[in-house]
Amino acid sequence: MKRWTVLAISAVCALSLVSCDSGEGEERGLGEAEPGTLRVLAGSELADMRPLLEQEAAATGVKVKFQFAGTLEGTESLANGKADGQYDAVWFSSNRYPAAVPEAAKRLGEQVKIMSSPVVLGLSASAAQRLGWTGRPVGWGEIAEQAGKKAFSYGMTDPSASNSGFSALVGVASALAGAGNAIDAQQIASVTPKLTEFFSAQAMSAGSSGWLSEAYQRRASGQDPGKKVDGLINYESVLLSLNATGTLPEPLTLVYPSDGVVTADYPLTLLQSANPDARDAHRKLAERLRTPDTQRRIMETTQRRPVVPGVQLGQQFAQRDLVELPFPATQQAVDALLGAYFDKIRRPSRTLYVLDTSGSMAGDRIEALRTALIGLTGADGSLTGRYRRFRSREEVTMLPFDTVPGRPETFVVPEGDPQPTLDKIKHFAEDLDADGGTAIYDSLDRAYGILGPLVARDPDRFTSIVLMTDGANAGGSTFADFQRKFPALPEAVRQIPVFTVIFGEGDSAELGEVAKRTGGNVFDARGDVLPKVFQEIRGYQ
């Protein structure tokens, strides 16, 4: 979920019949089971269903409590049993991924499809016309060919963090393989060159579909310093909703690949561990959501397609009949596809970590920082941790700071044998000590100085800064100095997003403004979840 909206959502939830939790804790849960209440672990994009669920509560007698998580995190919560007793149901855009993980699949109960939305390519109207992709069929092969020529650019979510990105990866891989059945590990190897072409045009990454669409809108309208991109790969519903806002300089033209798409079908899924009251609430809610009137309201308010026969599609759905591509049937195939994407296919990352090691970090805080960094070296063997580690070909720079910026140390993770380099990063993290003051803006200025020559020499990387601090600035340059200096930075350096992490007593207002001004995002780790936040940031790098 987009962190800027945490306080607003909390306020809505406090007043609403539909409550929610935007924190990290699929482990924390939503309280004890209550009659007439359905505790739902859901994908963050389903936040737009809250108003409708509020209105339906009078008819159903069902109060919905949401906790939001990514599909991968939700699958892990199912597989390790932590969802048992904490939630009554899960509601993700698709159950295909958890169904491929045996320990998660066995905990899924009755599934009722509520709505649908295919993952497609949305291009600015001028880009679509320039490419000749209006009024005629366009296949994934042609899209990949033009992407390889850098004829257009696009943003897509991280496929390990968001179902829209994962569906796009599956769709293009399956179509390029052309086998007519679910792609397997051997086919993935054969289409890797074509996939590399396709993903060479990816210019934006994100951990959620909502944040990605908002970032696209800000870039398109000039509110963010980031380089503008031609379009997005996202849910049809997200792209149509973005058009409906009227905030884009030009609308998106939706391109539906003629050889097929992967469609989200949003199954409201009861858990096997749910009690009889929850089962009754699930039945009542699912029945109500599938009535023709409610299906039409879902279509009108969320731009998702109805799944009940007889409900006519709105005029906004230009493509009525879609070819559905097969989905990998096993966890092994999914792992092979994600592994190839991160280690071979996508453009490599360059990340500079500006790390607070001041005296206030002593004790548990510096230990949390060590744990967070060590987890990214592969020490976290969880389902989530496997895909959030430092990746082959990635360039990682560590810049600890206290009273002054420390000595930066850069690690380049090789493709062939990454473990020795990952071990070096681990040893670096273990040696971090806490002492001195907190020179935040001197250190951020130093980070820009380090990255400037690197970006100029090798611009074809996803480059970002992670700025983590547990306190207010206490020496050297000030926030006002940052505001004054930032517009004078070289354009390529201004386009580097800064992802700020609030820890301890960090100044949320200043760190939020740094993230906003640079086109980044702000993450709140004040709930002692620093390792989890560092993992979450990986979806944006």
C-alpha positions as CSV (number, residue, x, y, z in Angstrom):
1,M,0.0,0.0,0.0
2,K,1.1,3.5,-0.7
3,R,2.5,4.9,2.6
4,W,1.5,8.4,2.0
5,T,-2.1,7.4,2.6
6,V,-1.7,5.5,5.9
7,L,-3.1,8.2,8.1
8,A,-6.0,9.0,5.8
9,I,-7.0,5.4,5.5
10,S,-6.7,5.0,9.3
11,A,-9.2,7.8,9.7
12,V,-11.6,6.3,7.2
13,C,-11.4,2.9,8.9
14,A,-12.0,4.4,12.3
15,L,-15.4,5.8,11.1
16,S,-16.4,3.0,8.8
17,L,-18.2,-0.3,8.9
18,V,-15.4,-1.6,6.8
19,S,-12.2,-1.4,8.9
20,C,-8.7,-2.1,7.8
21,D,-5.0,-2.2,8.9
22,S,-2.3,-0.8,6.7
23,G,0.6,-2.1,8.8
24,E,3.1,-4.8,8.1
25,G,1.6,-7.4,10.3
26,E,0.0,-10.3,8.6
27,E,1.3,-11.8,11.9
28,R,-0.5,-9.2,13.9
29,G,-4.0,-10.1,12.6
30,L,-7.3,-8.3,13.1
31,G,-8.3,-9.3,16.6
32,E,-10.6,-12.1,17.8
33,A,-13.3,-13.7,15.6
34,E,-16.7,-12.0,16.0
35,P,-20.1,-13.0,14.7
36,G,-21.1,-11.0,11.6
37,T,-17.5,-10.0,11.0
38,L,-15.2,-11.3,8.2
39,R,-11.5,-10.8,8.8
40,V,-9.9,-10.6,5.4
41,L,-6.2,-10.7,4.4
42,A,-6.4,-8.8,1.0
43,G,-4.4,-7.3,-1.8
44,S,-3.9,-3.5,-1.3
45,E,-5.7,-2.7,-4.6
46,L,-9.0,-3.9,-3.0
47,A,-9.0,-0.8,-0.8
48,D,-11.3,0.7,-3.5
49,M,-14.0,-1.8,-2.5
50,R,-14.4,-0.3,1.0
51,P,-17.1,2.2,0.1
52,L,-19.2,-0.4,-1.7
53,L,-18.8,-2.9,1.2
54,E,-19.9,-0.2,3.6
55,Q,-23.1,0.3,1.6
56,E,-23.8,-3.4,1.4
57,A,-23.3,-4.0,5.1
58,A,-26.9,-3.1,5.9
59,A,-28.1,-5.7,3.5
60,T,-25.7,-8.4,4.4
61,G,-25.2,-7.8,8.1
62,V,-21.5,-8.5,7.5
63,K,-18.7,-6.2,8.7
64,V,-15.5,-6.6,6.8
65,K,-12.1,-6.0,8.4
66,F,-9.2,-5.7,6.0
67,Q,-5.5,-6.3,6.5
68,F,-3.5,-5.6,3.3
69,A,-0.5,-7.6,2.1
70,G,1.1,-8.5,-1.2
71,T,0.3,-11.8,-2.8
72,L,3.7,-13.3,-2.0
73,E,3.5,-12.2,1.7
74,G,0.0,-13.5,1.9
75,T,1.0,-16.8,0.4
76,E,3.8,-17.1,3.0
77,S,1.4,-16.3,5.8
78,L,-0.9,-19.1,4.6
79,A,1.9,-21.6,4.0
80,N,3.5,-21.1,7.5
81,G,0.2,-21.3,9.3
82,K,0.2,-17.8,10.6
83,A,-3.1,-16.9,8.9
84,D,-4.9,-19.7,10.8
85,G,-7.1,-18.1,13.5
86,Q,-6.0,-14.6,12.5
87,Y,-8.1,-14.3,9.4
88,D,-11.3,-15.9,8.1
89,A,-10.7,-15.3,4.4
90,V,-8.2,-14.1,1.9
91,W,-9.0,-11.9,-1.1
92,F,-6.3,-11.4,-3.6
93,S,-6.4,-10.6,-7.3
94,S,-5.7,-14.3,-8.0
95,N,-5.2,-17.5,-6.1
96,R,-2.9,-18.9,-8.8
97,Y,0.3,-18.3,-6.9
98,P,-0.9,-19.7,-3.4
99,A,-2.5,-22.6,-5.2
100,A,1.0,-23.5,-6.6
101,V,2.4,-23.7,-3.1
102,P,1.2,-26.9,-1.5
103,E,1.3,-25.7,2.2
104,A,-0.7,-22.6,1.2
105,A,-3.1,-24.4,-1.1
106,K,-4.3,-26.8,1.5
107,R,-5.5,-23.9,3.7
108,L,-7.7,-22.5,1.0
109,G,-11.4,-23.3,1.3
110,E,-14.4,-22.2,-0.8
111,Q,-13.6,-19.7,-3.5
112,V,-16.1,-17.3,-5.1
113,K,-15.0,-15.2,-8.0
114,I,-16.3,-11.6,-7.6
115,M,-15.0,-9.6,-10.6
116,S,-12.2,-9.7,-13.1
117,S,-9.5,-7.5,-14.7
118,P,-6.9,-8.5,-17.3
119,V,-3.3,-7.2,-17.1
120,V,-2.7,-5.2,-20.3
121,L,-0.4,-2.5,-21.7
122,G,-1.5,1.1,-21.4
123,L,0.3,3.6,-23.6
124,S,-0.1,7.4,-24.0
125,A,-2.3,8.1,-27.0
126,S,0.6,9.7,-28.9
127,A,2.9,6.7,-28.2
128,A,0.3,4.2,-29.3
129,Q,-0.3,6.2,-32.6
130,R,3.5,6.5,-33.1
131,L,3.9,2.7,-32.9
132,G,0.8,2.1,-35.0
133,W,-0.9,0.1,-32.3
134,T,-4.4,1.5,-32.7
135,G,-7.1,-0.2,-34.6
136,R,-5.2,-3.4,-35.3
137,P,-4.2,-6.6,-33.4
138,V,-0.8,-6.4,-31.7
139,G,0.9,-9.5,-30.2
140,W,3.5,-9.8,-27.4
141,G,6.2,-10.7,-29.9
142,E,5.8,-7.3,-31.7
143,I,5.6,-5.5,-28.3
144,A,8.9,-7.2,-27.2
145,E,10.6,-6.4,-30.5
146,Q,9.7,-2.7,-30.2
147,A,10.7,-2.7,-26.5
148,G,14.1,-4.1,-27.5
149,K,14.5,-1.2,-29.9
150,K,13.6,1.2,-27.0
151,A,10.8,2.5,-29.2
152,F,8.8,3.0,-26.0
153,S,9.2,2.8,-22.2
154,Y,6.9,1.6,-19.5
155,G,6.5,1.0,-15.8
156,M,5.6,-2.3,-14.2
157,T,5.3,-3.6,-10.6
158,D,7.8,-6.0,-9.1
159,P,6.5,-9.5,-9.9
160,S,7.6,-10.8,-6.5
161,A,5.6,-8.0,-4.8
162,S,2.5,-7.5,-6.9
163,N,0.2,-9.8,-8.9
164,S,0.0,-7.3,-11.8
165,G,3.7,-7.6,-12.4
166,F,3.7,-11.3,-11.9
167,S,0.8,-11.7,-14.3
168,A,2.6,-9.5,-16.9
169,L,5.7,-11.6,-16.6
170,V,3.7,-14.9,-17.0
171,G,1.7,-13.5,-19.9
172,V,4.6,-12.3,-22.0
173,A,6.7,-15.4,-21.2
174,S,3.8,-17.8,-22.1
175,A,3.0,-16.0,-25.3
176,L,6.6,-15.9,-26.5
177,A,7.0,-19.6,-25.7
178,G,4.0,-20.3,-27.9
179,A,3.6,-23.8,-26.6
180,G,-0.1,-23.5,-25.8
181,N,0.3,-24.9,-22.3
182,A,1.7,-23.6,-19.0
183,I,5.3,-22.5,-19.3
184,D,7.9,-24.7,-17.6
185,A,11.5,-24.2,-16.6
186,Q,12.9,-25.5,-19.9
187,Q,10.8,-23.1,-22.0
188,I,11.8,-20.2,-19.7
189,A,15.4,-20.7,-20.7
190,S,14.5,-20.7,-24.4
191,V,12.6,-17.4,-24.3
192,T,15.0,-15.5,-22.0
193,P,16.6,-13.5,-24.9
194,K,13.2,-12.3,-26.0
195,L,12.2,-11.5,-22.5
196,T,15.4,-9.6,-22.0
197,E,14.4,-7.5,-25.0
198,F,11.0,-6.8,-23.6
199,F,12.2,-5.8,-20.2
200,S,14.9,-3.6,-21.5
201,A,12.2,-0.9,-22.0
202,Q,11.0,-1.1,-18.4
203,A,11.8,2.3,-16.8
204,M,9.8,2.2,-13.5
205,S,9.4,-0.4,-10.8
206,A,7.1,-0.4,-7.8
207,G,5.9,-2.6,-5.0
208,S,2.2,-2.0,-5.7
209,S,-0.1,-1.3,-8.6
210,G,-1.6,1.8,-6.9
211,W,1.7,3.5,-6.2
212,L,2.9,2.8,-9.8
213,S,-0.2,4.4,-11.4
214,E,0.1,7.4,-9.1
215,A,3.9,7.8,-9.8
216,Y,3.1,7.6,-13.6
217,Q,0.5,10.4,-13.2
218,R,2.9,12.6,-11.2
219,R,5.7,12.1,-13.8
220,A,3.4,12.7,-16.7
221,S,2.1,15.9,-15.2
222,G,5.6,17.1,-14.2
223,Q,5.1,16.8,-10.5
224,D,8.0,14.4,-10.1
225,P,11.5,14.9,-11.4
226,G,11.7,11.3,-12.7
227,K,12.0,10.7,-16.4
228,K,8.6,10.4,-18.1
229,V,7.6,7.0,-19.5
230,D,5.2,6.2,-22.3
231,G,2.9,3.8,-20.4
232,L,2.2,1.2,-17.8
233,I,1.6,-2.5,-17.6
234,N,-1.1,-2.9,-15.1
235,Y,-4.7,-4.0,-14.4
236,E,-7.2,-2.8,-17.0
237,S,-9.2,-1.4,-14.1
238,V,-6.2,0.7,-12.8
239,L,-5.6,2.1,-16.3
240,L,-9.2,2.9,-16.9
241,S,-9.5,4.5,-13.5
242,L,-6.4,6.6,-14.2
243,N,-8.0,7.8,-17.5
244,A,-11.2,8.6,-15.6
245,T,-9.4,11.0,-13.2
246,G,-8.8,13.4,-16.0
247,T,-5.4,14.3,-14.5
248,L,-3.3,12.9,-17.4
249,P,-1.9,15.2,-20.1
250,E,-3.2,12.6,-22.6
251,P,-5.2,9.5,-22.0
252,L,-3.9,6.0,-22.1
253,T,-4.7,3.8,-25.0
254,L,-5.1,0.2,-23.8
255,V,-3.3,-2.4,-25.9
256,Y,-4.7,-5.9,-25.5
257,P,-2.1,-8.4,-26.8
258,S,-3.9,-10.6,-29.4
259,D,-2.1,-13.7,-28.3
260,G,-3.5,-13.5,-24.8
261,V,-3.4,-12.0,-21.3
262,V,-3.5,-13.1,-17.7
263,T,-6.7,-12.1,-15.9
264,A,-7.2,-11.4,-12.2
265,D,-10.4,-13.0,-11.0
266,Y,-10.5,-11.8,-7.4
267,P,-11.8,-14.9,-5.6
268,L,-13.2,-14.2,-2.1
269,T,-11.7,-17.3,-0.5
270,L,-12.8,-18.8,2.8
271,L,-10.0,-20.4,4.9
272,Q,-10.3,-23.9,6.0
273,S,-9.7,-22.8,9.6
274,A,-12.7,-20.4,9.5
275,N,-15.4,-21.0,12.2
276,P,-19.2,-21.5,11.3
277,D,-20.0,-17.8,11.9
278,A,-17.3,-16.7,9.5
279,R,-18.5,-19.3,6.9
280,D,-22.0,-17.8,7.1
281,A,-20.6,-14.3,6.7
282,H,-18.6,-15.3,3.7
283,R,-21.6,-16.9,2.1
284,K,-23.8,-13.9,2.6
285,L,-21.2,-11.4,1.4
286,A,-20.3,-13.5,-1.7
287,E,-24.0,-13.9,-2.7
288,R,-24.6,-10.2,-2.4
289,L,-21.5,-9.2,-4.3
290,R,-22.6,-11.5,-7.2
291,T,-26.1,-10.0,-7.6
292,P,-26.6,-8.2,-10.9
293,D,-27.1,-4.8,-9.3
294,T,-24.0,-5.1,-7.2
295,Q,-22.0,-6.4,-10.1
296,R,-22.9,-3.3,-12.1
297,R,-21.9,-1.0,-9.2
298,I,-18.6,-2.8,-8.9
299,M,-18.0,-2.2,-12.6
300,E,-19.0,1.5,-12.4
301,T,-17.0,2.3,-9.3
302,T,-13.8,0.2,-9.7
303,Q,-13.7,-0.4,-13.5
304,R,-13.5,-4.2,-13.0
305,R,-15.5,-6.5,-15.2
306,P,-18.5,-8.4,-13.9
307,V,-18.3,-12.2,-13.7
308,V,-22.0,-12.9,-13.5
309,P,-23.6,-13.8,-16.9
310,G,-26.2,-11.4,-18.2
311,V,-24.5,-8.2,-16.8
312,Q,-23.7,-6.1,-19.8
313,L,-20.2,-4.7,-20.1
314,G,-19.8,-0.9,-20.0
315,Q,-18.7,1.1,-23.0
316,Q,-15.3,1.7,-21.4
317,F,-14.3,-1.9,-22.1
318,A,-13.1,-1.6,-25.7
319,Q,-12.0,-5.2,-26.0
320,R,-14.8,-7.6,-25.1
321,D,-13.4,-11.0,-25.9
322,L,-10.0,-11.9,-24.4
323,V,-7.6,-14.9,-25.0
324,E,-6.6,-16.2,-21.6
325,L,-3.0,-17.5,-21.3
326,P,-2.1,-20.6,-19.2
327,F,-0.5,-20.1,-15.8
328,P,2.4,-22.0,-14.4
329,A,1.0,-25.0,-12.6
330,T,3.9,-25.7,-10.1
331,Q,5.9,-23.7,-7.6
332,Q,9.1,-24.9,-9.4
333,A,8.0,-23.2,-12.6
334,V,7.1,-20.0,-10.8
335,D,10.5,-20.0,-9.0
336,A,12.3,-20.6,-12.2
337,L,10.5,-17.7,-13.9
338,L,11.0,-15.2,-11.0
339,G,14.7,-16.3,-10.6
340,A,15.4,-15.7,-14.3
341,Y,13.6,-12.4,-14.2
342,F,15.7,-11.0,-11.3
343,D,19.1,-12.6,-12.1
344,K,19.2,-12.5,-15.9
345,I,16.3,-10.7,-17.6
346,R,15.5,-7.4,-16.1
347,R,17.8,-4.3,-16.1
348,P,20.1,-4.5,-13.1
349,S,19.8,-2.2,-10.1
350,R,22.1,0.3,-8.5
351,T,21.2,1.1,-4.9
352,L,23.0,3.4,-2.4
353,Y,22.1,2.9,1.2
354,V,22.5,6.0,3.4
355,L,22.6,4.4,6.9
356,D,22.3,6.2,10.2
357,T,24.9,4.8,12.6
358,S,24.7,7.7,15.1
359,G,24.9,7.2,18.9
360,S,21.1,7.0,19.2
361,M,21.2,3.8,17.1
362,A,23.1,1.9,19.8
363,G,21.6,-1.3,21.2
364,D,18.5,-2.9,19.6
365,R,18.4,-0.3,16.8
366,I,21.8,-1.0,15.3
367,E,21.1,-4.7,15.7
368,A,17.8,-4.3,13.7
369,L,19.8,-2.5,11.0
370,R,22.4,-5.3,10.9
371,T,19.6,-7.9,10.7
372,A,17.8,-6.0,7.9
373,L,21.0,-5.8,5.7
374,I,22.0,-9.4,6.5
375,G,18.6,-10.6,5.5
376,L,19.1,-9.1,2.0
377,T,22.2,-11.2,1.5
378,G,20.1,-14.3,1.4
379,A,20.2,-15.2,5.1
380,D,16.4,-14.8,5.2
381,G,15.3,-18.1,3.8
382,S,11.6,-17.3,3.9
383,L,9.5,-17.3,0.7
384,T,9.6,-13.5,0.7
385,G,13.2,-13.3,1.6
386,R,14.3,-15.5,-1.3
387,Y,13.1,-12.9,-3.8
388,R,14.1,-9.7,-1.9
389,R,17.8,-10.6,-1.6
390,F,20.5,-8.6,-3.4
391,R,20.4,-9.8,-7.0
392,S,22.9,-10.9,-9.6
393,R,24.4,-8.0,-11.5
394,E,23.3,-5.5,-8.8
395,E,25.5,-2.7,-7.6
396,V,25.2,-2.0,-3.9
397,T,26.9,0.9,-2.1
398,M,26.8,1.3,1.7
399,L,27.3,4.8,3.1
400,P,27.1,4.8,6.9
401,F,27.0,8.2,8.6
402,D,27.0,9.8,12.1
403,T,28.5,13.2,12.7
404,V,29.8,13.2,9.1
405,P,29.3,10.8,6.2
406,G,31.4,7.7,6.5
407,R,33.5,5.9,3.9
408,P,31.3,4.4,1.2
409,E,31.8,0.8,0.2
410,T,30.5,-0.6,-3.1
411,F,29.7,-4.3,-3.9
412,V,28.9,-5.6,-7.3
413,V,27.0,-8.9,-7.1
414,P,28.3,-11.2,-10.0
415,E,26.0,-13.3,-12.0
416,G,28.0,-16.5,-11.9
417,D,28.9,-17.0,-8.2
418,P,27.3,-14.3,-6.0
419,Q,27.9,-15.9,-2.6
420,P,31.4,-14.5,-1.9
421,T,30.2,-10.9,-2.6
422,L,27.0,-11.5,-0.5
423,D,29.3,-12.7,2.3
424,K,31.2,-9.5,2.1
425,I,28.0,-7.4,2.4
426,K,27.1,-9.6,5.4
427,H,30.4,-8.9,7.1
428,F,30.1,-5.2,6.4
429,A,26.7,-5.2,8.1
430,E,28.0,-7.2,11.1
431,D,30.7,-4.6,11.7
432,L,28.4,-1.6,11.8
433,D,28.7,0.4,15.1
434,A,26.7,3.2,16.6
435,D,28.4,6.5,17.7
436,G,28.3,10.2,17.1
437,G,25.8,12.7,15.7
438,T,23.3,12.7,12.8
439,A,24.4,14.5,9.7
440,I,21.5,13.5,7.4
441,Y,21.7,16.1,4.7
442,D,25.5,16.1,4.4
443,S,25.2,12.4,3.9
444,L,22.5,12.7,1.3
445,D,24.6,15.3,-0.5
446,R,27.5,12.8,-0.4
447,A,25.3,10.1,-1.9
448,Y,24.4,12.3,-4.8
449,G,28.1,13.0,-5.3
450,I,28.9,9.3,-5.5
451,L,26.0,8.4,-7.8
452,G,26.5,11.3,-10.3
453,P,29.6,9.8,-12.1
454,L,28.1,6.3,-11.9
455,V,24.9,7.3,-13.6
456,A,26.7,9.3,-16.2
457,R,29.0,6.3,-17.0
458,D,26.2,3.6,-16.9
459,P,22.7,5.0,-17.1
460,D,21.0,1.7,-18.0
461,R,20.3,0.7,-14.4
462,F,17.4,1.2,-11.9
463,T,19.2,3.6,-9.6
464,S,17.8,4.6,-6.2
465,I,18.8,5.9,-2.7
466,V,17.6,4.4,0.6
467,L,17.9,6.9,3.4
468,M,17.4,5.5,6.9
469,T,17.6,7.5,10.1
470,D,16.3,7.2,13.6
471,G,16.5,10.9,14.5
472,A,16.4,14.5,13.4
473,N,19.2,16.2,11.6
474,A,21.8,17.4,14.1
475,G,24.8,19.0,12.3
476,G,26.0,20.1,8.9
477,S,23.6,20.9,6.1
478,T,20.0,21.4,6.9
479,F,16.7,20.5,5.2
480,A,16.5,24.0,3.9
481,D,19.9,23.5,2.3
482,F,18.7,20.3,0.6
483,Q,15.7,22.2,-0.8
484,R,17.9,24.9,-2.1
485,K,20.5,22.6,-3.6
486,F,18.2,20.0,-5.2
487,P,17.1,22.0,-8.2
488,A,20.7,22.7,-9.2
489,L,21.6,19.0,-9.4
490,P,22.2,17.5,-12.8
491,E,19.0,16.3,-14.4
492,A,20.0,12.6,-14.3
493,V,20.8,12.9,-10.5
494,R,17.5,14.7,-9.7
495,Q,15.7,11.7,-11.3
496,I,17.1,9.3,-8.7
497,P,14.2,8.5,-6.3
498,V,15.0,8.6,-2.6
499,F,13.1,6.0,-0.4
500,T,13.2,7.3,3.1
501,V,12.8,5.1,6.2
502,I,11.5,6.6,9.4
503,F,12.9,4.8,12.4
504,G,12.9,5.7,16.1
505,E,12.4,9.5,16.4
506,G,13.0,10.3,12.7
507,D,11.5,13.5,11.4
508,S,8.5,12.2,9.4
509,A,7.6,15.6,7.9
510,E,11.1,16.2,6.5
511,L,11.7,12.6,5.4
512,G,8.3,12.6,3.7
513,E,9.1,15.7,1.8
514,V,12.5,14.4,0.7
515,A,10.7,11.3,-0.7
516,K,8.0,13.3,-2.3
517,R,10.3,15.8,-3.9
518,T,12.6,13.1,-5.4
519,G,9.8,10.9,-6.7
520,G,10.4,8.2,-4.0
521,N,8.3,6.9,-1.2
522,V,8.4,7.0,2.6
523,F,8.3,3.9,4.8
524,D,7.5,3.8,8.5
525,A,9.6,1.4,10.5
526,R,8.8,2.8,13.9
527,G,7.0,-0.4,14.8
528,D,10.3,-2.3,15.1
529,V,9.9,-3.9,11.6
530,L,13.0,-2.5,10.0
531,P,14.0,-5.8,8.3
532,K,10.5,-6.1,6.8
533,V,10.6,-2.5,5.5
534,F,14.0,-3.0,3.9
535,Q,12.5,-6.1,2.1
536,E,9.4,-4.0,1.0
537,I,11.6,-1.3,-0.5
538,R,13.2,-3.9,-2.8
539,G,10.0,-3.9,-4.8
540,Y,10.7,-0.3,-5.9
541,Q,14.4,-0.8,-6.9
